[in-house]
Amino acid sequence: MKHEPDWWREAKIGVWFHWGPQSMGRNGDWYARFLYQQAPEGRQGRANNRWMYDQHVKLFGHPSEFGYMDVLNAWKAPKFDAKKLMKLYAESGAKYILVQGAHHDNFDLWDSKYQPWNSVNVGPKRDIVGELFKEARKYDFRTGMAFHADYSLWWFQPAFGADKTGPKAGVPYDAATRTKENGKGQWWEGLDPKDLYGIDLQAEVLPGQNIRDGFFTPVRDIFVHPETRDYAKEYTLKWFRRLHQFVDDYDPDMLYTDGTEPFTGSGTAKGVISDATVKLVAHMYNKRAAKNKGEIDCMAVIKGGPRITGIAAPHENGYTGPIKRDPWVWENTLGEWFFEDNTLYDSRSMIFQMLEAIARDGNYNLNVGLTPEGDLEPGGVQMWKDFGEYMRRNGQAIYGSRRRCQLSAGHCRCRCQIARAS
């Protein structure tokens, strides 16, 4: 198998469509977790001089009464228009689109058969990924889906907590009290909150430790008890089935996972070891090979994963080292990864970043966040138009570009590690 499919080498520029219900906080990334962390617990739960917990209480109410599952129900995205967006992206000069299929919030943005908490059943009642893929293919875009839900094994632990101070101190948040059974007659009737939030892992924590505070899970070991280990096994199987269905039904050209390689037992994949990722990537490659008479023209992008043939490496927020021979992508966002009020739109900086990536033989994948309503602010529209104007003038030097180096006495001056004939 080649290091990467030909289209990846030719495309160079992609749209990172990083959007979903967490934009409802209008205050940046990780909103679904930080809304449960009363200030100042969340390490990065603050933007625009506002703690996300405080912002949530102001916008929606206390998380014991209006938690993240209620945010999902309130998210309607009335201005989301896949046709309009894809026309703009095509004019920007991008050649592929990576669509957020599920963030750490465990909510699938497609018609998911194995995760009932999805955008067809809850919120906008629309197949977000499907609509974007359909329009993207009209412009010959290559299509990819990003799936970050391996985090969800532990990510929602703050939702099982309670305020430490104030008039609602000790009142448990919604994940600790909502069940499928008490949803009868409620808007979530038939849905199980456990499928969204997971299970409370506090019983696994040693004295003096707290799994509900801070940024990442602060405990040394999780899923060590038989009942929690059984849950983790069930979750990894469900994770695999969700993505297996997506590959079969949507035929993506790319799958992307965030964090570390899912279910390796360490890092963001903490606590459980599974072969779900390996089997999923193999299924995607084998399916495409069968479709194309042996040619594999799809790829996996695994952050923190193995550096092997056919697997690309993303570098979030940039890479400033020497030329890299293996496939990689500089991924970045203008502003926060999810929409944030008072975003500064700066086309010039984004174009310079793109050139830094291309000069090091990489790809460039850019996110400009949509509002909760599903549209771009005027500054975001103009940014993509500026990018398109630059690419119309200079794209010939960008698309399909290759690394160049000079050899001196058998050594590569740029240290790009290109294989040389003996």
Secondary structure, DSSP 8 states (H G I E B T S, - for coil): --SS-HHHHHH-EEEEE--SGGGGGSB-TTHHHHTTS-TTS-TT-EETTEEHHHHHHHHT--TTTS-HHHHHHH---TT--HHHHHHHHHHTT--EEEEEEE-TT--BSS--SS-SSBTTTSTT-S-HHHHHHHHHHHTT-EEEEEE-GGGGGTTTGGGG-BBSSSTTBT-B-GGGT--SGGGTTSTTTT--HHHHH----GGGS-TT--TTSSSS---S--S-SHHHHHHHHHHHHHHHHHHHHHHHHH--SEEEE-SSSTTBBSGGGBT-B-SHHHHHHHHHHHHHHHHTTT----EEEETT----TTEEEEEET---SS---S-EEEEEEES-SS-BTT----HHHHHHHHHHHHHTT-EEEEEE---TTS---HHHHHHHHHHHHHHHHHGGGTTT------EETTEETT--------
